[in-house]
Amino acid sequence: MTIKKLSRRDVLRGTVATGAGLIAAGSGLPVFAQDAAPKPDEALPVGGSGKLTVIHRTEYFEAAQTAFRDTVQSFADKKGVQLDISTTNPESFGDFMGKMTAAVKAGNPPDFAYTSNVSISQLHLLDLVEDMTDVVDEAVKLYGEIMPGLNAAKTAQIDGKWWAVPLIGTTTGYYARGDKLKEKGIDPASLKTIVDRREAALAISGPDFYGWGFTPNQSGDGFGFLISVVQAYGGSFTDQTGQVVKFNSPETVQAFEFLRETYDRNGKYAAMLPPGIESWNDTGNNEAYLAGQIGFTQNAFSIYAQSKRDNNPVYPNTLLLRAPTAINGDSRDGGNVGGWMTVFKGAPNAALAKQLALDLLDPTNFNKIASLGSVLFTPAYANLWTDELMSAEPNLKTIKEAVSVTDPFLGQSWPANPNAGVDAIRAQGVLEQSVGNVISGRMSPADAVKDAHQKMVDLFEEGGIMQP
């Protein structure tokens, strides 16, 4: 599958949208909170002939990171080259795209990067990465098809060519306290929709324990939860083209009514709401879940990984659930590539870097890292889901099921492919602000949806996407 090639204007729109969110961060307004403070900008490693230069993301488990670095070092030793390896993420370099552009033009970029937070489309548009089709083809030949639920081709296959190689796959983690459900005789398999899970959250609530752990506040977690509710009821930001705003619909109004009921401190569900949940940032649900205070939440797998690493009592009582279905029963399963491997344009050791990509996928190496990385380092290729790997972590079965679906959900942009217009909506916090108007009683669900729709129209037209 090949995605439409983005224009430079599209990429710039997306960049501006992201920048808007960062500007808001300094304004005192609620924004997409970060789990850690930004680090000072670092110098981009300089590539050179005879020296393999590698950038890689920081792994949550130190043992997994050590295994990754040892694998890369062993590869360099076998090839008889010096290794320059940097354990850091691209945002640590400040203007990463600008610095990469300068390095590529100068002919001395790093050779290889393993990252999880860089736009492949933007790297390609700026002509910063090499064609990796030969590596992907060889990986598929050796290790099976890319897991269909990862939407990999929609992200990295442009003009019929691959510009990055999947290393690991991931999906959203939906967590439930299995022990609390068991106490109330609730079968986790019966909790199909968000409505089912709300009722279960109320049922398991009690003194100093709150079933509901989903914040509506403007944050990464808040946005992810709120758009999933809108989409569960059949609402969406746009039509299938991604070019026409369609937010104001009876389905979206129904979703907002669900949210109004859920966060009514004087209503039926008040007992399941933790103190301050309306203003949590991206660390709020992490802290509450790890403290044993909430029963349901959704988050990246860092919560689960930390509970395992720290021998937290919640770890053995945590169930990973599939994504809740839409209210009409439609699947919302799917995932994305959690780690990409790229080789930079004109890299001094491009051919060697491509060999490194395949070496990291070799089961001998991959399984060693994955066994230490738990749910944070899971396969992107079908044949790497071995029985040995699956036996190391009981909840891997749920992740595999989610990334195995043949018609994966498109995520926040549904029913359209990912697009810059939706990126702008997210960066400006339009959805969270409109839900806040409902929860506070400032607006009715219908009025809040109508108001948000107009704001989205304005954003699209400001970005040059004129509305009918």
N, C-alpha and C positions, 0 to 999 in steps of 0.2 A: 504494500500500500504506500502511496506517495502523497505527501501533503503539498498543498499549494505553496509555491515559493513566496515568502514574504517580501514585500518591497522595503527599501530602506526607510520609507516613510512609516511603514507599519512598525518596524523595529524602533524607530525613534519615538513613536507614540507610546509604545510599551515602556521605553526607557523613561520618558517624561512622567508616565503614570507612576512608575516605581519611585521616581524622585519626589513626586508629590507626597507620597506616603512618608518618605524620609524627612521632608520639610516639616510635616505635621508632628513628627516625633519631637521636634524642638519647640513646639508651640504650647505644650502643656495639655493638648488634647489627647484623649485615649487613642492609641495607635496599635499597630501590630507589635506587641512587646517582644523583646529579645530575651532569651534565657541567660545571656551573658553580655557583659559590656563589650563594645567593639575594641579591638586591639589596635595599637598604633600601626600605621602603614609600614609594610616591609618592602625591601627591595626585591624585585623579581629576579629569580635565579637566571644567570646568563649561561646559555648553552655553548658548547664548543666541541670541536672534532676530537674524538677519542675519549670523551667524557659524557656518559649518559646522565642527563639531567631530568629528574623526576619530581613532580609536585603531586602530593596526595592529601586527601582529606584526613582529618583527625578522627580516629576510631574511638568509640565510647569505651570499649574494653581495651585496656592497655595491652593485654596478651594478644589480642587480635591484631592490633597495630604493630606489635613487635613481630608477629608472624608474617605480616604483609611486608614489612621492611626487610626481614631476613630473606624472604623469597626474592625480592628485587635485588638484594645484595648478592645472593647466590647466583642469580641470572647474570649479573654484571661480572662476577668472578669467572663464571664459565666462558663468558665471551671475551674475557681479558681486557675489560675497559674499566676506567675509573668511574665511580658513582657519586653523583651529587644529588642527594635526596632531601626534600624539604617537607616536613610534616606541618602543613598549614592549609588553610582554605583560601580560595581566590579573593574573597572580600577583604582579607588581611592586607592585600596589596593595594588597597585604595582604588584608584581608577584602573581596574584590572584590564578592561578592554582597551583603554588608551595605552597602557604600558605594553600589553601584548601586541598591539598594532605597531608600536615603535620597535619592539624587539623583532617582530617578523620582518619589518622593513630593513632593519639593520642586519638581518641574517644570523642573529644569535639568540633565538628564543629557546626556552626549555624544550626538551624533546617530547615529554610525555606528561599527561595530567590524568589523575583519577579524581573526579569531583562529583558533587551531587547538587550543585547550586549555580550552574552556569547555563545560560541559554545556548543550546546547540544551534538554533536558527540564527542567532545573532553572531556567533562565532563563524558560521558559514557565510553569512551575508557580508561580513567584514573581511572575508577571505583569510581567516586566521588558522584554519585547520585543514589537514590533509584528508583526502578521500580514503575512507576506511572500509569500503565495500569488500575488498579482498579479505580483510581480517574477519568481518562479520560472516561472509560466506564460508570461510574455513571453520569458524567457531560453530556455525550451525551444522556443518558437515561432521564435525567431531563430537559435538555435545548435544545435538538435537535442536529443534526449533526454539526460538525465543518464546517464552511463555506468552500466550495470546492476550492475557489480561493486562499486560504491562503497557499497552499502547505505544510500544517502542518506535514503530515506524512513523507514527504521527508526530513524533518528537524529533527524530534524527535522520529520517530518510527524506531527502529533498532532491528533486530532479532525478529520481531513480537511483540515487547514490546515498550510501551511509556516510555520515560525517562524524560519527562517534560509535563506539562499541559498548553494548551493555555489559556490565560486570555483575551487578546485583540487582535484584528486583525488590519491590516493597509494596505495601498497601497501607491504608489507615488502620490503626489499631482500635478496635471497639472492645472495651473492657467491662467485665462484670464480676462482682464478688460472688463466686460460686457457692461459698459457704452460706452466705445470707439467703441466696435463692433456695438452697436446700432446706434451710430452717423453715421457710414458708411453703415448702412443697411446690415450688415453681420450677417447671421444666425449662431450661434455657432454650431448648429447641422450639418452644412455643412462642418465643419472643421475636416474632418476624418483623414487625413494623415499629416505628418510633412511638406509636400510640401504645402498643403492647409493652414497650419498655418503660414508658411513663407510668403505666399502672403498676408494673412490677417495682419500680423505684419507690412509689408511694407505699407499697405493701411491705417493703423491707426496711423502711425508715423507722427510727425509734429514738430513744434518748441518746443524744450526742452522736447519732449516726444518721446520715442524710443520703437518701437513695440517688438523688439527681446531682450530676457533676458536670453539667454543660453550661458554660457561661454564654450570655448573649452580648457581652461587652465587645467593643472594637478591639480585635486581636486576631492573630492567626487562627487560634482555636475557635474563637467566637464566630468568625466568618465561616469557617468550615462547617460548624454545626448548623448555623442559620440557613446557609444555602442548601444544605442537605434536607432540612425541613421543608423549605419552599419547593424543592424538586420532588420531595416525597409526595406532595399533594398535586404535582403536575405543573407547578409554576416554573418559570425560567426567566433569565435576564433577556434573552433574545430569541429570534426565530432560528431555523436551521442554518441560515446563511451566516449568522453571527453579525449581521449588518443592521438589523432592525430590532429596536427595543420592544419587548413584549411583556414587560414585567407586570403591568396593570391588567390582571385577569382574575376571574372568580376563584381560580385555583390558588393564586398567591394570597388573596384575601383570606381564604380558608386556612392557609398555613399561618398567617398572622393571627388569626383567631385562636388557633392552637397555642401559639406562643403567648398570647395575652392570658389565656387560662393558666398556662404552665407557671408563669412568673407572677401571678396574682398573690401577694402576700396575705390576702384575706380570703383566699379561695380554697378550693378543694385540695390543691397540691402544695399548700404552704409548708406542711410538715416535712416535705422531702427536700426543701431548698436550704442549702447551707448558708450561714451568715455571710453576707458580702458577695455572693455569687454573681450578682448583677454587675460588679465592678472588677471581677478577676481579670488579670492579664494572662499571658501564656504560661505562667508558672503556677497559677492558682489551683488548677485541677491536679497538676503534678503533685504539689505539696499536700493537697487534701487527700488524694488517693493513697499516697505513700504513708500518710499519717493514719490511715485506716478509717477515714471519716466519711467517705462517699462510696456509693455502690455501683454506679455506672458512669463512664466517661468515654471520650474518644480522644486519641492523641497519637503522636508518633510513638514508635516502640521504645523510646527512651525511658518511659515510665516502667515498662515491663523489665527492660534491661537493668535499670537501677535497682528494682526490687530484688532481682536475682543476684546481682553483684553484691548487694548489701545484706543478703539473707533476711530481708524484710519479711515479717510474718504474712504480709498480703500476697507474697509471690505464690506459694502453693495453693492459695485460694482464689487466684485470678483465672478467669476464663477469657479467652479471646473469642469473640463472636463474629459472625459474618456481618457485612454491612446490612443495616435494616433495609428491607424491601420498601418500594414505594407503597402507598396506601392501596393502590390497585393490584399489588402483587408483583410488579415488574422488578427485576433484579437491579441492584445498584452496586453489584460486585465489580471489582476491577482494581487496578494498581498502576504503578509507574516504575520506571527504571530508577533505582535508588542510587546508582553509581555508574557514571560514564567514563570510558577511557578515550582520550583524544591524543592525537599527535599534531603538533603545531606546524603550520605551513613553513616549509624550508628548514625544518629542524635539522641540525647537523647530523643527527643519527636517526633519521626517520625510519629507515628499514629495521634497525635494531629495536626501536621503540614499538614497532608493530609486532615484532617477535615477542617482546615483553608482554604485550596484551594477551597473546595466546598462551604464554607461559603461566600467567596469573590464572587463566581459566583451566589449566590442566588440573584434573581432579585431585592429583596428589597435593598440589598447592592450594587449590580452592577449598577443598574439604578441611584442610588444616586450619585455614583462616576462619572459615564459616563455623566450625565447631567451637571456636573460641569467641566468635562474634554473636552467637545466639541468634535472636530474631532480627538483629540489625544487619546481618550479612547473609542474605538468602539468595538462592540461584536465580539467574535470569534465563537459564536454558533447561529444557525439559529433562535431559538425561543426567543433569547434575543434582537432581532431587533424588538422591540415593536413599536406600533403606537405612544405611549407617547414619547419614545426616539426620533423617527424620526421627530416628530413635533417640537422638541427643537432646531433643526438646519437644515435649508433648504438644505444645500449641503450634508447632510448625505446620501441622496438618491443616489448620484453619487458614493459614497464610497461603499455602499451596492451592487450596480450593479457590481462594479469592483471585489469585493471579492466573488460574487455569481457564477462566471463563472465555468462551470464544467470541462473545460480543460484549466487551467490557464497557462499563459506563464511562462517559467522557469527562465526568467531574463537573467543576463549577461552570464550565461554558455550555453544558448540555442544553439543548440538543445540537449545538454547533461545536465545531472543532475549537480548540484553544485560540483566542484572538485578543488583540490589543485593546478592544473596547471593553471586554470583561475585565482585563487587567486594570484598566482605569477605574472601573466601578469599585473593584476591590481596594485599590490604593487609596481612594477617597473615602472609604468607609460608609458609603451610601446605605448599604443594607443594614449594618449594625445601628446606624443613627436612626433609620426609619423604625426598626424594631424598638429601639429605646423610646421613641415617641409613643408607641403603643403601650409599653410596659409602664411608663410613667403616667399614662392617662392623658397626655397632651393631645393625642389624636386617636380616632377610631381606626381599626384595621383597614377599612376601605380608604379613609383619607390618607393614612400613612403610605399605603401602597401607591396611591395616585401621586402623592408628593414625591416619593422616591422615583417613580417612573419618569416624571418630568426632569428630575435631576440627572437621571441616566441619559435621557434624550439630549440634555444640554452638554453633558460630557462627550457624547458621541459626536455631536455637531462641532464642538470646539476642536475635536481631533480630526475633523474633516469627513466624518461619516454622517452625511446628511440623512435626516429621517423623513419618511413620507408624510 
